[in-house]
């Protein structure tokens, strides 16, 4: 058991078992396109799953930023009536 987890348990912090951690890491793995299709028998280290999770979140942020920029450009090039319709659809 890591010293951080033992300290957390001693100080009355949130308790989480190794089985719960393994279950959460497995759930994360299933959400990640890069390692989702790994066979169950191929054990992916938790550190790899966590690193890929960080990478995936960063890529999603970049995609959101790119789509926001493209939407802004689109709204800037449309007439005000069309832009108002698009804005109202987005706010729903």
N, C-alpha and C positions, 0 to 999 in steps of 0.2 A: 504494500500500500504506500502511496506517495506521502511524503511528509505534509504536503499541502492538504490532502484529503484528511489525513489524521488530525491536523491542526483544526480544520474546519469542523470535524466531528467533536473534538475536544472543546471548542469554543461555542458549541451549540448552534453552529451554522447549518445551512441546508444539508441534509444527508442524501447522498445518492450512491447507490451500490454500483459495483463494477458491472453487474448485469444490466442495469439501467443505462449506464454509459455505453456499453456495447450495443444495446438496442437502439439508442439514439444515433450512434455513429452509423449503424446499419441503415436506419431510416434516411439519414443524410446522404449516404452512398446511393440510395435509390433515386434521389432527387437530382443527382449530378450527371449530366450527359456524358462526361468524360469517363466515368467509371461505373455507370449504371448497369451496363451489360456484362459486367464481370461475373463469371460463374460464382455461385455460392461457395464452391469448394476452394476458390482462389481467394484467400484471405488478403484483404487490402488493409494495410496498417492504418490505425486511427489518425496518425499524423498526416498521412497522405490524404485521407478523406477531409480532414480539417483544412489542409492547404488548398485542396481543390475547391472546397466550399468558399473559401476566401476569394480564390481566383474567379469563380463563377459569379459571386456577388459583385465583384469589380466589373466583370464584363456586362452584367445586367445594368449596372449604373451607367456605364459608357453607352449602352444601347438606349437607355432612357434619355440621356443627355442628347444623343444624336437624333432621336425621334422628336424630342422637344424642339431642337433647333430646326429640323425640317418642317415641323408644324408651324413654327413662327414665320419661317420663310414663306410657307404656303399662305398663311393668313395675311402676310404683307403684300402678296401679289394678287389677292382676290379683292373684289369690290366689297364695300362695307356690308351690303345685305347678305352676301354669301358668307362673309366672315362672321356675321352675327349668328347665322344659322349654325355654322360649325361650332362656334363658342357655346351656343345653347345646347347642342348635342353633347358636347364634351362635359358640360356641367351637370348632366343628368346622372 
